[in-house]
Amino acid sequence: MFATVFYWIIIAATGLWGVWSAAWSMIYVAKHENGNLWIFAIINVLILALLGLADLIYSTEGNQWYWFSSTRADISLLVYMLIAYCALVVLQVLFGITRKPKKA
């Protein structure tokens, strides 16, 4: 039971933060404030590491019994969140690069 509740807490929290981060990233790109994307990219890399740890725990039934004393069979949303965060971090890094104007 706890494994399922914790799984949905992880999915909800990372999903909401991902939407929030993507929305503010689009606002910063529209305003040409690309340097602000770096902090979102750093935070998202930390969240990506935590999602990877959660995926490692949820990937085998033995790990789930060790950590939670219950199991969760389907973890596909967790894998989709990992993929989405990888794409989001790559886009934030690419758009976060600011080019300095060439001197005349």
BELHU-V884188 format. One record per pair of residues at least 6 apart in sequence whose C-alpha atoms are under 8 Angstrom apart, sorted by the first residue. I is the first residue (numbers start at 1). J is the second residue. D is the distance in Angstrom with one decimal. If there is no record, write none. Layout:
((I;J;D) (I;J;D))
//
This chain:
((1;70;6.0) (1;71;7.4) (2;68;6.3) (2;69;7.8) (2;70;6.5) (3;64;7.2) (3;68;5.7) (3;69;7.8) (3;70;5.7) (3;71;5.7) (3;72;6.0) (4;71;7.2) (4;72;5.7) (11;77;7.2) (11;78;6.7) (11;81;7.6) (14;47;7.7) (14;81;7.6) (15;81;7.4) (18;85;7.3) (21;40;6.6) (22;88;7.3) (25;37;6.1) (25;40;7.8) (25;92;7.2) (28;34;6.0) (28;36;6.9) (28;37;7.3) (29;95;7.3) (34;95;6.2) (34;96;4.6) (34;97;6.8) (34;98;6.4) (35;96;5.2) (35;97;6.9) (35;98;6.6) (36;96;7.1) (37;92;5.7) (37;93;7.2) (37;95;7.4) (37;96;5.1) (38;92;6.9) (38;93;6.6) (38;96;5.9) (40;92;7.4) (41;88;7.9) (41;89;5.2) (41;92;5.8) (41;93;6.4) (44;85;6.9) (44;89;6.4) (45;85;8.0) (45;89;6.8) (48;82;6.5) (48;85;6.4) (48;86;7.3) (51;78;7.4) (51;81;7.9) (51;82;6.4) (52;82;7.2) (55;75;7.9) (55;78;6.7) (55;79;7.2) (57;63;5.3) (57;64;6.0) (57;67;7.7) (58;64;5.8) (58;72;7.3) (58;75;7.1) (59;75;7.7) (61;71;6.4) (61;72;7.9) (61;73;8.0) (64;70;6.3) (64;71;5.5) (64;72;7.6) (65;71;6.3))
//
